Amino acid sequence: MKNKLMLGAATIVAVSYAAVIAVPVYADPPAGIILAQDRTAPGTPGTKPPTAADRRAEDAMRERTARLQAAQPLAQANVSADAVIGTEVRNTQDQKLGSVKDLVMTDGKIVGLILARGGVLGMGTSYHQIDSAHAKITADVKTVVLDLADEQAKALPKVEYKDGKWAQVIDDKASPPSTAPAAPPSRSTAPPATDKKIDPPAGTPSDKTEPPAKSQ
């Protein structure tokens, strides 16, 4: 029994000694010994992991984009004119293009939309007309959708409200100048007029008629 205990103790000592030898710890490793290094890629400096608020904002953006892309043509929607006027206008990329100022009707049918862009408190706002066939509206009737980029919406024909109608604005840049250009210089070969009197050459009768000399 004593021999077995001594053998067991020797085995434990041997195993502990082997473990110590198998995993040495060096404060300053000697030359020629390469320690295992952590190969985990460091994170990008200055970046923070997304927060719960960031994830909620991304989910909301994806939901809005899907709602805009699922919009139905305005001509097929059973909505009132009052529900459309004042509605926000966006494109399928969720960029705001303006709002609906008014509707253009012909023979009782909506044929166009008046898009209001920019301005503050009604000042500096530009109005553009677009065919209603190109407009869509979301299922909740809160957004009119146009498949246009912001620059394309800006280039739409400008209109103004006059005498109860929306009329196209004439571009001032295309109108002729108010002041007519100066006449081009004359190419006549006649000498320029002068105030200086030129004496006639000698022997030339004078233009003045003098009375004949009296005979003696």
Rosetta silent file (secondary structure, phi, psi, omega in degrees, C-alpha in Angstrom):
SEQUENCE: MKNKLMLGAATIVAVSYAAVIAVPVYADPPAGIILAQDRTAPGTPGTKPPTAADRRAEDAMRERTARLQAAQPLAQANVSADAVIGTEVRNTQDQKLGSVKDLVMTDGKIVGLILARGGVLGMGTSYHQIDSAHAKITADVKTVVLDLADEQAKALPKVEYKDGKWAQVIDDKASPPSTAPAAPPSRSTAPPATDKKIDPPAGTPSDKTEPPAKSQ
SCORE:     score description
SCORE:     0.000 S_00000001
   1 L     0.000  -41.804  178.315    0.000    0.000    0.000 S_00000001
   2 H   -62.464  -37.549  179.594    2.832    2.367    0.839 S_00000001
   3 H   -66.639  -37.597  179.998    4.451    1.663   -2.515 S_00000001
   4 H   -66.595  -39.745  179.156    1.260    2.515   -4.352 S_00000001
   5 H   -65.075  -41.862  179.162    0.959    5.847   -2.551 S_00000001
   6 H   -64.253  -37.241  179.602    4.524    6.749   -3.338 S_00000001
   7 H   -67.013  -39.882  179.009    3.967    5.807   -6.987 S_00000001
   8 H   -66.960  -39.829  178.837    0.857    7.981   -7.192 S_00000001
   9 H   -65.352  -38.714  179.107    2.596   10.945   -5.636 S_00000001
  10 H   -65.289  -36.310  179.227    5.485   10.579   -8.039 S_00000001
  11 H   -65.653  -43.377  179.552    3.069   10.497  -10.980 S_00000001
  12 H   -63.093  -42.535  178.286    1.353   13.725   -9.876 S_00000001
  13 H   -61.994  -41.414 -178.746    4.700   15.448   -9.435 S_00000001
  14 H   -64.971  -41.466 -179.893    5.820   14.269  -12.849 S_00000001
  15 H   -66.206  -42.384  178.742    2.642   15.506  -14.528 S_00000001
  16 H   -63.405  -41.137  178.897    2.856   18.898  -12.815 S_00000001
  17 H   -64.353  -40.006  178.825    6.494   19.202  -13.772 S_00000001
  18 H   -65.597  -38.203  178.870    5.687   18.301  -17.385 S_00000001
  19 H   -65.033  -39.684  178.188    2.923   20.908  -17.480 S_00000001
  20 H   -64.178  -39.885 -179.322    5.282   23.577  -16.214 S_00000001
  21 H   -71.090  -35.773 -175.325    7.853   22.643  -18.812 S_00000001
  22 H   -68.652  -30.925 -178.250    5.296   22.474  -21.636 S_00000001
  23 L  -123.820   78.160  179.154    4.105   26.057  -21.099 S_00000001
  24 L   -75.665  150.914  178.248    7.049   28.192  -20.099 S_00000001
  25 L  -120.327  123.657 -177.986    6.513   31.859  -19.333 S_00000001
  26 L  -116.544  133.008  171.251    9.254   34.314  -20.210 S_00000001
  27 L   -71.302  -48.291  174.274    9.442   37.926  -19.163 S_00000001
  28 L  -127.773  102.320 -175.387   12.001   38.535  -21.919 S_00000001
  29 L   -62.211  138.302  177.331   12.157   35.532  -24.282 S_00000001
  30 L   -63.175  162.849  178.716   15.678   34.417  -25.150 S_00000001
  31 L   -62.647  138.985  178.126   16.988   34.809  -28.666 S_00000001
  32 L    92.593   -6.522  179.556   15.701   32.154  -31.053 S_00000001
  33 L  -108.318  123.994 -179.104   12.433   31.557  -29.202 S_00000001
  34 L  -110.747  120.690  179.882    9.246   32.825  -30.903 S_00000001
  35 L   -85.426  151.833  177.151    6.142   33.039  -28.757 S_00000001
  36 L   -67.454  138.215 -177.252    2.678   32.463  -30.147 S_00000001
  37 L  -115.095  153.507  177.335    0.910   35.758  -31.007 S_00000001
  38 L   -76.137  120.551 -177.115   -2.751   36.746  -31.072 S_00000001
  39 L   -96.743   13.930  178.509   -3.817   36.898  -34.733 S_00000001
  40 L   -69.686  127.445 -177.816   -7.174   38.587  -34.072 S_00000001
  41 L   -67.154  129.675  178.670   -7.558   41.558  -36.443 S_00000001
  42 L   -69.522  153.898  178.176   -7.751   44.835  -34.524 S_00000001
  43 L   -72.601  159.814  179.916  -10.812   47.014  -35.009 S_00000001
  44 L   -69.074  127.240 -178.356  -10.733   50.123  -37.176 S_00000001
  45 L   -60.050  139.334  175.951   -9.556   53.056  -35.070 S_00000001
  46 L    84.855   -3.293 -179.495  -12.258   55.640  -34.375 S_00000001
  47 L   -98.190  148.170  178.167  -15.214   53.389  -35.232 S_00000001
  48 L  -120.256  144.223  176.919  -17.957   52.426  -32.849 S_00000001
  49 L   -64.419  147.740 -178.500  -20.193   49.411  -33.056 S_00000001
  50 L   -62.009  138.599  178.918  -23.771   50.234  -34.135 S_00000001
  51 L   -90.125  174.491  178.436  -26.080   51.039  -31.283 S_00000001
  52 H   -63.718  -35.823  178.263  -29.693   50.015  -30.866 S_00000001
  53 H   -66.021  -38.938  177.967  -30.774   53.492  -32.053 S_00000001
  54 H   -63.384  -42.612 -179.810  -28.667   53.131  -35.212 S_00000001
  55 H   -66.017  -37.538  177.569  -30.239   49.778  -35.991 S_00000001
  56 H   -66.000  -38.596  178.241  -33.732   51.182  -35.475 S_00000001
  57 H   -65.170  -39.981  178.076  -32.959   54.085  -37.829 S_00000001
  58 H   -65.741  -40.505  178.397  -31.709   51.684  -40.507 S_00000001
  59 H   -64.800  -39.982  178.553  -34.814   49.524  -40.146 S_00000001
  60 H   -65.540  -38.887  178.746  -37.050   52.588  -40.451 S_00000001
  61 H   -64.973  -42.978  178.032  -35.209   53.740  -43.580 S_00000001
  62 H   -64.049  -37.008  178.976  -35.602   50.325  -45.222 S_00000001
  63 H   -66.235  -41.995  178.566  -39.303   50.340  -44.320 S_00000001
  64 H   -64.556  -43.069 -179.872  -39.822   53.798  -45.880 S_00000001
  65 H   -62.170  -42.797  178.145  -37.976   52.820  -49.046 S_00000001
  66 H   -64.032  -37.687  179.551  -40.074   49.667  -49.421 S_00000001
  67 H   -67.169  -39.124  178.817  -43.278   51.694  -48.877 S_00000001
  68 H   -68.037  -40.907 -178.963  -42.266   54.225  -51.558 S_00000001
  69 H   -69.840  -21.095  179.487  -41.353   51.543  -54.061 S_00000001
  70 L   -92.614    7.715 -178.337  -44.735   49.840  -53.505 S_00000001
  71 L   -63.651  147.959 -178.809  -46.714   53.016  -54.299 S_00000001
  72 E  -101.229  155.007  177.918  -49.586   52.683  -56.767 S_00000001
  73 E   -56.707  139.263 -177.926  -50.358   54.976  -59.733 S_00000001
  74 H   -63.508  -33.714 -178.312  -52.303   58.040  -58.674 S_00000001
  75 H   -65.085  -23.283 -178.957  -54.785   57.584  -61.533 S_00000001
  76 H   -97.205   -5.899 -177.733  -55.829   54.221  -60.069 S_00000001
  77 L   -86.080  136.861  179.750  -56.082   55.389  -56.461 S_00000001
  78 L   -93.365   75.462 -177.316  -59.520   56.158  -55.074 S_00000001
  79 L  -127.127  158.400  179.403  -58.548   59.283  -53.124 S_00000001
  80 L   -86.986  160.745  178.668  -59.969   62.772  -52.843 S_00000001
  81 H   -65.598  -35.946 -179.879  -58.262   65.901  -54.103 S_00000001
  82 H   -62.965  -30.951  179.905  -58.123   67.321  -50.577 S_00000001
  83 H   -74.069  -25.752 -177.270  -56.084   64.308  -49.454 S_00000001
  84 H   -86.137  -40.448 -178.027  -53.530   64.839  -52.231 S_00000001
  85 L   -65.053  129.917 -177.967  -53.077   68.621  -51.943 S_00000001
  86 L    90.594   -4.876 -178.506  -50.362   69.414  -49.404 S_00000001
  87 L   -72.125  143.788  177.452  -48.956   65.887  -49.524 S_00000001
  88 E   -68.789  144.054  179.926  -45.181   65.493  -49.383 S_00000001
  89 E  -114.954  126.069  178.511  -43.491   64.445  -52.632 S_00000001
  90 E  -134.334  164.662  173.481  -40.518   62.069  -52.598 S_00000001
  91 L  -100.054 -179.599 -175.592  -38.726   59.841  -55.068 S_00000001
  92 L   -71.008  -12.365  175.527  -38.099   56.110  -54.759 S_00000001
  93 L   -93.377   12.233  177.152  -34.711   56.815  -53.101 S_00000001
  94 L    65.825   31.449  173.811  -36.549   58.617  -50.246 S_00000001
  95 L   -97.321  132.026 -179.167  -35.298   62.059  -51.313 S_00000001
  96 E   -74.739  129.349  179.979  -37.724   64.920  -50.699 S_00000001
  97 E  -106.987  -18.878 -178.742  -38.678   66.750  -53.909 S_00000001
  98 E   149.085 -146.683  178.753  -41.301   69.147  -52.533 S_00000001
  99 E  -146.977  162.084 -179.438  -45.037   69.060  -51.883 S_00000001
 100 E   -82.640  116.105  179.195  -48.266   69.087  -53.887 S_00000001
 101 E   -85.402  -41.626 -175.455  -49.513   72.672  -54.195 S_00000001
 102 E  -161.278  172.739  176.960  -52.523   72.075  -56.443 S_00000001
 103 E  -118.454  145.007  177.160  -54.106   69.783  -59.020 S_00000001
 104 E  -105.978  125.598 -175.075  -54.725   70.563  -62.686 S_00000001
 105 E  -121.452  143.555  175.384  -58.036   69.274  -63.994 S_00000001
 106 E  -138.896  125.288 -178.192  -59.485   68.964  -67.493 S_00000001
 107 L    55.505   38.053  176.981  -63.001   67.678  -68.160 S_00000001
 108 L    77.446    6.657 -179.755  -63.309   66.690  -64.510 S_00000001
 109 E  -117.311  144.770  177.769  -60.162   64.551  -64.564 S_00000001
 110 E   -76.901  118.632 -178.502  -56.835   65.179  -62.865 S_00000001
 111 E  -112.748  -12.157 -178.561  -54.274   65.656  -65.614 S_00000001
 112 E  -159.625  162.178  175.739  -51.418   67.270  -63.701 S_00000001
 113 E  -120.122  145.341  174.476  -49.865   68.086  -60.361 S_00000001
 114 E  -102.174  113.926 -178.704  -48.327   71.374  -59.263 S_00000001
 115 E   -94.395  122.337  177.377  -45.100   70.650  -57.409 S_00000001
 116 E   -97.287  128.921 -177.376  -43.953   73.331  -54.944 S_00000001
 117 E  -128.456  137.356  172.469  -40.208   73.407  -54.314 S_00000001
 118 L    67.712 -166.776  178.629  -38.076   75.422  -51.916 S_00000001
 119 L    85.633  161.130  178.384  -38.924   78.755  -50.396 S_00000001
 120 E  -130.530  121.678  179.220  -39.567   79.897  -46.850 S_00000001
 121 L    54.420   40.261  177.385  -43.080   80.801  -45.667 S_00000001
 122 L    82.321   -2.930 -179.932  -44.307   80.926  -49.257 S_00000001
 123 E  -103.197  134.760 -179.653  -41.548   83.255  -50.454 S_00000001
 124 L    79.233   11.708 -179.984  -39.060   82.125  -53.063 S_00000001
 125 L   -81.700  137.416  174.892  -41.068   78.992  -53.855 S_00000001
 126 E  -106.329  142.606 -177.350  -40.933   77.679  -57.413 S_00000001
 127 E  -116.327  135.544 -177.052  -43.870   75.800  -58.927 S_00000001
 128 E  -132.045  143.211  178.986  -43.545   73.072  -61.520 S_00000001
 129 E  -103.755  139.576  178.770  -46.178   71.099  -63.399 S_00000001
 130 E  -137.394  144.519  179.246  -45.924   67.365  -63.986 S_00000001
 131 E   -63.227  132.715 -178.929  -48.229   64.947  -65.756 S_00000001
 132 H   -64.721  -19.666  178.981  -50.336   63.015  -63.247 S_00000001
 133 H   -66.230  -19.615 -179.973  -49.636   59.813  -65.197 S_00000001
 134 H   -93.808   -0.260 -176.275  -46.082   59.899  -63.787 S_00000001
 135 E  -100.487  145.218  174.678  -47.235   60.261  -60.169 S_00000001
 136 E  -127.467  167.035  179.733  -47.843   57.511  -57.631 S_00000001
 137 E  -141.178  142.971 -178.122  -49.180   57.545  -54.090 S_00000001
 138 L   -73.796  164.326 -177.159  -48.485   55.331  -51.105 S_00000001
 139 L   -63.664  -30.021  179.589  -51.130   53.100  -49.547 S_00000001
 140 L   -86.882    4.076  176.806  -51.445   55.361  -46.496 S_00000001
 141 L    56.339   38.011  179.309  -52.036   58.408  -48.783 S_00000001
 142 L  -112.441  -12.735 -176.149  -49.230   60.299  -47.045 S_00000001
 143 E  -144.522  129.668  170.029  -46.641   60.544  -49.817 S_00000001
 144 E   -91.636  133.657 -173.056  -46.782   61.206  -53.554 S_00000001
 145 E  -113.857  130.485  174.254  -43.943   59.384  -55.317 S_00000001
 146 E  -121.209  136.528  178.183  -42.159   60.521  -58.475 S_00000001
 147 L   -87.486   63.602 -177.797  -39.517   58.459  -60.213 S_00000001
 148 L  -135.757  146.721  170.724  -37.290   61.498  -60.671 S_00000001
 149 L   -79.185  166.440 -177.746  -33.969   62.648  -59.334 S_00000001
 150 H   -61.978  -40.055 -179.834  -33.765   66.031  -57.619 S_00000001
 151 H   -67.040  -34.532  177.883  -32.097   67.658  -60.645 S_00000001
 152 H   -68.907  -39.001  177.241  -34.809   66.281  -62.953 S_00000001
 153 H   -65.294  -35.874  179.291  -37.548   67.686  -60.713 S_00000001
 154 H   -66.409  -28.860 -176.985  -35.781   71.051  -60.718 S_00000001
 155 L   -87.444    1.310  178.487  -35.791   71.076  -64.534 S_00000001
 156 L   -64.411  153.453 -179.611  -39.579   70.591  -64.816 S_00000001
 157 L   -58.471  134.354  177.897  -41.484   73.432  -66.553 S_00000001
 158 E   -84.033  143.093  179.233  -42.172   76.345  -64.213 S_00000001
 159 E  -132.262  163.929  176.523  -45.723   77.636  -63.886 S_00000001
 160 E  -140.155  149.837 -179.027  -47.488   80.527  -62.162 S_00000001
 161 E   -87.245  120.975 -176.391  -51.056   81.032  -60.971 S_00000001
 162 E  -148.889  126.321  178.005  -52.782   83.730  -62.980 S_00000001
 163 L    54.721   42.567  176.123  -56.472   84.456  -63.549 S_00000001
 164 L    76.744    9.186 -178.571  -57.539   81.178  -61.963 S_00000001
 165 E  -134.665  157.542  173.087  -55.223   79.079  -64.123 S_00000001
 166 E   -97.243  115.471 -178.366  -51.700   77.689  -63.991 S_00000001
 167 E  -116.001  148.524 -179.280  -49.756   79.049  -66.941 S_00000001
 168 E   -69.501  138.550 -179.891  -46.221   78.284  -67.978 S_00000001
 169 L   -81.320  131.431  176.605  -43.646   80.891  -67.050 S_00000001
 170 L   -80.303  127.453 -178.293  -41.774   82.419  -69.960 S_00000001
 171 L   -69.171  125.277  179.713  -38.068   82.215  -69.317 S_00000001
 172 H   -64.522  -27.910 -178.100  -36.592   85.705  -69.151 S_00000001
 173 H   -68.786  -27.168 -177.893  -33.308   84.421  -70.504 S_00000001
 174 H   -86.806  -12.932 -178.809  -34.957   83.388  -73.759 S_00000001
 175 L   -76.779  150.867  179.904  -36.706   86.763  -74.315 S_00000001
 176 L   -68.398  155.474  179.527  -35.061   89.367  -76.584 S_00000001
 177 L   -64.725  147.187 -178.619  -33.249   92.266  -74.918 S_00000001
 178 L   -69.504  -30.206 -179.038  -35.365   95.330  -74.151 S_00000001
 179 L  -100.942  124.441 -179.813  -32.804   97.687  -75.726 S_00000001
 180 L   -69.074  144.950  179.502  -32.150   97.259  -79.439 S_00000001
 181 L   -68.167  155.970 -179.479  -28.485   96.932  -80.384 S_00000001
 182 L   -65.676  147.645 -179.932  -26.752   99.891  -81.970 S_00000001
 183 L   -66.906  143.089  179.713  -26.832  100.102  -85.766 S_00000001
 184 L   -66.761  153.748 -179.687  -23.681   98.845  -87.462 S_00000001
 185 L   -63.863  145.280 -180.000  -21.349  101.505  -88.879 S_00000001
 186 L   -71.116  144.558  179.204  -22.024  102.623  -92.442 S_00000001
 187 L  -102.409   18.978  179.411  -19.692  101.349  -95.140 S_00000001
 188 L   -64.686  144.670 -178.869  -20.208  104.357  -97.441 S_00000001
 189 L   -89.909    0.178 -179.295  -17.062  105.672  -99.117 S_00000001
 190 L   -65.185  142.329 -179.339  -18.197  109.313  -98.894 S_00000001
 191 L   -67.508  150.153 -179.992  -15.761  111.455  -96.904 S_00000001
 192 L   -66.229  148.935 -179.943  -16.869  112.467  -93.451 S_00000001
 193 L   -69.773  147.471 -179.992  -18.511  115.861  -93.056 S_00000001
 194 L  -140.603  150.112  178.717  -16.355  118.675  -91.742 S_00000001
 195 L   -86.505   -9.664 -177.267  -17.000  122.228  -90.601 S_00000001
 196 L   -76.241  131.640  179.619  -13.746  123.501  -92.051 S_00000001
 197 L   -81.885  133.708 -179.069  -14.169  125.609  -95.176 S_00000001
 198 L  -106.086  122.560  179.011  -12.069  124.579  -98.130 S_00000001
 199 L   -70.533  139.810  177.700  -10.963  127.365 -100.496 S_00000001
 200 L   -70.546  155.293  179.133  -11.538  126.603 -104.168 S_00000001
 201 L   -65.917  160.780 -178.237   -8.464  126.288 -106.342 S_00000001
 202 L   -61.736  142.485  179.039   -7.137  129.279 -108.231 S_00000001
 203 L    87.860   -5.878 -178.918   -8.983  130.128 -111.434 S_00000001
 204 L   -89.832  127.944 -178.941  -12.225  128.609 -110.287 S_00000001
 205 L   -62.231  145.746 -178.135  -15.161  131.033 -110.457 S_00000001
 206 L   -75.502  151.490  179.169  -16.640  131.914 -107.141 S_00000001
 207 L   -69.835  -22.723 -178.111  -20.059  130.591 -106.183 S_00000001
 208 L   -78.775  137.106  178.972  -21.117  134.114 -105.289 S_00000001
 209 L   -89.591  117.746 -179.765  -22.654  136.151 -108.102 S_00000001
 210 L  -104.747  148.023  179.069  -21.061  139.570 -108.315 S_00000001
 211 L   -68.167  144.642 -179.111  -22.487  142.472 -110.310 S_00000001
 212 L   -62.484  150.696  179.806  -20.711  143.147 -113.605 S_00000001
 213 L   -71.036  140.663  178.720  -18.182  145.944 -113.600 S_00000001
 214 L   -74.959  137.809  178.219  -19.400  149.273 -115.026 S_00000001
 215 L   -81.000  144.196  179.054  -17.793  150.342 -118.241 S_00000001
 216 L   -97.121    0.000    0.000  -16.181  153.719 -118.235 S_00000001
